[in-house]
Amino acid sequence: MKTQAIFARLLPIGLLVCVAGVVAADNATVTVKGYVLDSACAFTKGLEKPISKQCATACAKAGSQLVILSEDGTIYWPIADTTPSSGQNAKLLPFAGDKVTATGKTYDRGGSKALVIAKIEAAK
């Protein structure tokens, strides 16, 4: 009887540890190299890189969210990890139309990838 009581108390802790391990695995820190372009062009035009810096900047200033299109074709949606969340265009706007190297934690959901950018710089 005592063993069952101990098990019943430890089971939720064990499940929490397992769930935390799964969440941590999904939020790996990665380095992504790719172009900063507006999300509409990334999807509707199938671009491999922006048409121009001016075009990417104009779209961002008009409200289109900037994304990072990696070298392997993966689109990373930049997000904040704060609550309330905030848009990331201000962080990306200096790099609009350029190739960058960005490092941060990734999140995957429903086939989409998001990136909390810890560091971003022009690609070398």
Backbone bond lengths (Angstrom), bond angles and torsions (degrees), N, CA, C in turn:
res aa  C-N    CA-C-N  psi(-1)  N-CA   C-N-CA  omega(-1)  CA-C   N-CA-C  phi
1 M - - - 1.440 - - 1.524 110.94 -
2 K 1.329 117.35 -41.28 1.460 120.07 179.90 1.525 110.52 -65.70
3 T 1.320 117.29 -36.98 1.460 120.92 179.69 1.524 110.61 -61.64
4 Q 1.329 117.06 -41.94 1.459 120.96 178.70 1.524 110.80 -63.80
5 A 1.317 117.78 -39.94 1.465 121.43 179.92 1.526 110.55 -65.46
6 I 1.332 116.64 -41.93 1.468 120.18 178.19 1.522 109.96 -65.27
7 F 1.331 116.91 -44.85 1.460 121.40 178.66 1.525 110.82 -59.68
8 A 1.319 116.61 -43.15 1.465 121.05 -179.54 1.528 111.32 -62.12
9 R 1.334 117.12 -34.42 1.462 120.33 178.62 1.532 112.19 -76.85
10 L 1.323 116.83 -34.35 1.463 120.70 -177.19 1.527 113.94 -83.26
11 L 1.319 117.49 -24.06 1.457 121.09 -177.78 1.527 112.16 -56.76
12 P 1.347 120.10 -49.10 1.474 118.18 179.09 1.528 112.71 -60.97
13 I 1.319 117.73 -34.96 1.465 120.83 178.63 1.527 109.79 -66.59
14 G 1.315 116.98 -42.57 1.462 121.35 178.55 1.517 111.65 -63.23
15 L 1.330 116.96 -41.35 1.461 120.51 177.67 1.519 110.98 -64.47
16 L 1.325 116.76 -39.91 1.460 120.98 178.90 1.523 110.76 -62.73
17 V 1.316 117.27 -42.45 1.459 121.22 178.22 1.525 110.30 -63.17
18 C 1.330 117.89 -41.59 1.470 121.27 178.66 1.516 111.00 -64.29
19 V 1.309 117.88 -45.46 1.457 121.75 179.67 1.518 109.99 -63.69
20 A 1.324 117.83 -42.95 1.465 121.09 178.59 1.525 110.23 -60.34
21 G 1.330 117.54 -38.38 1.462 121.15 178.10 1.511 112.00 -64.48
22 V 1.328 117.61 -39.19 1.458 121.59 178.49 1.521 110.03 -67.44
23 V 1.322 118.51 -44.17 1.463 121.60 179.40 1.520 110.08 -62.46
24 A 1.328 117.49 -43.71 1.463 120.61 -179.50 1.525 110.75 -62.38
25 A 1.328 117.04 -37.53 1.461 120.15 -179.82 1.521 111.12 -66.22
26 D 1.342 117.60 -34.41 1.457 121.21 -179.87 1.521 112.33 -73.87
27 N 1.321 117.58 -21.51 1.454 121.82 -174.89 1.522 111.23 -104.86
28 A 1.301 116.19 48.54 1.453 120.91 -178.03 1.521 110.99 -67.78
29 T 1.328 116.28 146.36 1.458 120.89 173.54 1.521 107.69 -84.08
30 V 1.324 115.39 127.12 1.461 121.15 -177.51 1.524 109.77 -132.86
31 T 1.315 114.61 164.85 1.458 121.62 171.29 1.524 106.83 -116.15
32 V 1.315 115.02 125.74 1.463 122.08 -177.40 1.524 108.50 -115.07
33 K 1.328 116.33 132.87 1.456 121.43 175.05 1.521 107.03 -115.74
34 G 1.344 115.91 127.27 1.453 119.08 -179.81 1.514 111.60 179.44
35 Y 1.327 115.57 -172.39 1.458 122.03 -177.08 1.524 111.18 -96.93
36 V 1.330 115.61 144.22 1.458 122.06 173.08 1.523 106.64 -93.06
37 L 1.330 116.10 117.71 1.452 120.69 177.44 1.515 109.46 -144.64
38 D 1.318 116.30 168.42 1.454 118.04 -177.90 1.526 109.84 -76.20
39 S 1.319 114.75 148.74 1.465 120.95 -173.58 1.526 112.51 -62.93
40 A 1.321 118.11 -35.43 1.470 120.11 -179.12 1.528 110.99 -61.94
41 C 1.321 117.13 -45.82 1.466 119.73 179.39 1.530 111.84 -67.28
42 A 1.318 115.87 -34.56 1.465 118.97 179.29 1.528 110.65 -60.67
43 F 1.333 116.64 -37.43 1.462 120.13 -177.75 1.529 112.92 -93.37
44 T 1.315 118.60 -50.53 1.465 120.43 -170.62 1.522 113.76 -79.18
45 K 1.310 117.37 -27.56 1.465 120.22 -178.35 1.525 112.77 -104.27
46 G 1.334 117.24 -10.17 1.453 120.65 178.77 1.516 113.55 60.28
47 L 1.320 116.23 33.23 1.467 119.87 -177.07 1.532 111.93 -68.47
48 E 1.319 115.97 149.30 1.457 121.63 172.82 1.518 110.27 -95.44
49 K 1.340 115.81 -18.15 1.463 122.43 174.41 1.525 107.00 -158.00
50 P 1.320 117.69 161.35 1.464 120.05 -178.30 1.522 111.75 -63.53
51 I 1.323 115.39 153.15 1.472 120.89 176.50 1.523 109.09 -64.44
52 S 1.337 115.73 -44.52 1.458 120.67 177.76 1.527 109.16 -163.68
53 K 1.312 115.69 164.37 1.457 120.91 176.86 1.532 109.59 -63.76
54 Q 1.331 116.87 -40.71 1.461 121.60 -179.10 1.528 111.33 -62.54
55 C 1.308 117.26 -40.81 1.458 122.05 -179.65 1.535 110.46 -65.50
56 A 1.335 116.95 -47.91 1.463 120.80 179.80 1.524 111.16 -62.58
57 T 1.325 116.44 -39.74 1.464 121.44 179.31 1.530 110.78 -66.77
58 A 1.324 116.85 -44.26 1.466 120.70 -179.99 1.524 111.09 -62.17
59 C 1.316 117.29 -42.75 1.465 120.49 179.22 1.530 111.10 -64.31
60 A 1.328 116.41 -41.86 1.463 120.08 178.98 1.526 111.19 -64.12
61 K 1.321 116.46 -42.13 1.473 120.18 179.43 1.521 111.63 -67.64
62 A 1.338 116.41 -24.79 1.467 120.68 176.82 1.529 111.80 -82.45
63 G 1.336 117.38 -4.86 1.459 120.55 175.89 1.514 116.82 114.59
64 S 1.314 118.38 -4.97 1.464 120.35 178.72 1.529 109.24 -72.03
65 Q 1.314 115.66 135.83 1.464 119.43 179.89 1.520 109.80 -73.77
66 L 1.327 115.78 134.02 1.456 120.91 175.44 1.517 109.49 -80.94
67 V 1.327 116.11 143.91 1.458 123.14 178.24 1.519 108.04 -131.50
68 I 1.329 115.33 170.57 1.465 120.24 173.50 1.517 107.44 -111.93
69 L 1.322 115.61 120.28 1.452 122.34 176.38 1.519 107.26 -96.04
70 S 1.335 116.46 106.90 1.462 120.07 -174.29 1.520 111.38 -74.00
71 E 1.317 114.84 167.10 1.470 121.34 -178.33 1.523 112.40 -59.85
72 D 1.350 117.27 -27.27 1.467 119.75 179.78 1.526 112.65 -90.85
73 G 1.356 117.27 6.27 1.454 121.21 176.96 1.524 115.05 92.30
74 T 1.321 117.05 -2.62 1.458 121.03 178.08 1.525 109.72 -73.77
75 I 1.329 116.11 135.24 1.458 121.41 176.99 1.530 107.90 -99.10
76 Y 1.332 115.47 123.33 1.465 121.70 178.08 1.530 108.71 -105.55
77 W 1.329 115.25 123.39 1.462 121.91 176.09 1.519 107.79 -87.65
78 P 1.325 119.01 115.03 1.466 120.55 177.17 1.532 110.11 -70.32
79 I 1.323 116.11 129.75 1.462 121.52 179.01 1.519 109.53 -132.83
80 A 1.322 115.30 163.79 1.467 121.66 173.21 1.519 107.53 -98.08
81 D 1.319 116.49 152.40 1.464 119.90 176.95 1.525 110.90 -104.15
82 T 1.323 116.20 23.72 1.453 121.47 -179.13 1.526 110.36 -105.41
83 T 1.320 115.32 160.34 1.452 121.41 174.30 1.511 107.67 -126.41
84 P 1.312 120.42 120.17 1.462 124.41 -0.69 1.523 110.81 -70.38
85 S 1.316 114.47 154.60 1.458 120.50 -178.99 1.526 110.15 -75.79
86 S 1.308 116.18 169.41 1.467 120.74 178.65 1.521 108.84 -143.41
87 G 1.325 115.46 154.36 1.453 120.76 177.90 1.524 110.54 -67.04
88 Q 1.315 116.22 155.68 1.462 121.53 -176.46 1.520 113.31 -111.53
89 N 1.340 117.76 5.04 1.466 119.63 -178.68 1.523 112.74 -58.64
90 A 1.325 117.75 -37.20 1.472 119.61 -179.40 1.529 110.93 -60.86
91 K 1.321 117.11 -36.43 1.464 121.73 179.12 1.527 110.91 -70.82
92 L 1.332 117.02 -32.99 1.463 121.82 -175.40 1.523 114.12 -93.26
93 L 1.328 117.75 -22.96 1.463 121.22 -174.65 1.533 114.30 -53.93
94 P 1.340 120.00 -39.48 1.474 118.37 177.67 1.532 113.41 -62.38
95 F 1.336 116.83 -18.38 1.463 121.59 -177.57 1.533 112.50 -107.59
96 A 1.330 118.50 4.26 1.466 121.47 -177.39 1.521 110.10 -54.60
97 G 1.324 115.88 128.24 1.456 121.43 -179.99 1.510 114.88 84.01
98 D 1.316 116.82 -4.83 1.470 121.03 -177.80 1.528 111.55 -106.14
99 K 1.323 114.39 162.65 1.461 120.86 173.65 1.526 107.82 -87.57
100 V 1.341 116.31 134.12 1.455 121.93 -176.32 1.524 111.41 -129.80
101 T 1.312 113.52 165.28 1.456 122.32 167.40 1.523 104.84 -119.83
102 A 1.337 115.89 119.69 1.464 121.50 -178.88 1.516 109.25 -122.46
103 T 1.321 115.33 137.61 1.459 121.26 178.20 1.520 108.55 -121.22
104 G 1.322 115.79 139.14 1.459 119.98 178.16 1.512 111.07 173.34
105 K 1.318 114.76 -174.13 1.465 120.90 -179.79 1.523 109.41 -88.80
106 T 1.331 115.45 139.14 1.455 120.42 178.57 1.523 110.23 -105.32
107 Y 1.307 113.72 152.93 1.464 122.67 176.01 1.518 107.06 -132.81
108 D 1.328 116.98 136.84 1.459 123.11 179.30 1.519 108.85 -117.48
109 R 1.329 115.33 134.46 1.458 119.15 174.90 1.518 108.68 -157.74
110 G 1.331 115.46 125.38 1.456 121.11 175.10 1.518 114.52 57.07
111 G 1.309 117.68 31.70 1.457 121.21 179.78 1.522 114.19 88.53
112 S 1.329 117.32 -4.82 1.464 120.78 178.11 1.516 110.01 -98.94
113 K 1.323 115.77 151.89 1.462 121.34 176.93 1.520 108.75 -120.65
114 A 1.325 115.40 134.72 1.457 121.55 176.53 1.515 108.31 -120.48
115 L 1.322 115.53 154.38 1.456 121.09 -177.68 1.524 109.41 -135.40
116 V 1.338 115.73 123.53 1.461 121.25 170.99 1.517 105.17 -90.81
117 I 1.321 116.32 107.21 1.461 121.14 -172.37 1.527 111.07 -77.31
118 A 1.319 115.48 118.77 1.462 121.26 174.60 1.533 110.02 -91.37
119 K 1.352 115.53 -33.48 1.467 121.32 -178.26 1.516 108.47 -150.16
120 I 1.328 115.46 137.39 1.461 120.48 175.71 1.514 108.32 -142.05
121 E 1.341 114.94 138.15 1.468 120.26 179.23 1.520 108.77 -152.33
122 A 1.324 115.50 160.78 1.456 120.31 176.25 1.519 109.08 -60.94
123 A 1.323 115.98 137.07 1.472 120.88 179.94 1.519 109.30 -68.59
124 K 1.307 114.35 146.25 1.468 120.26 -179.68 1.493 110.04 -101.81
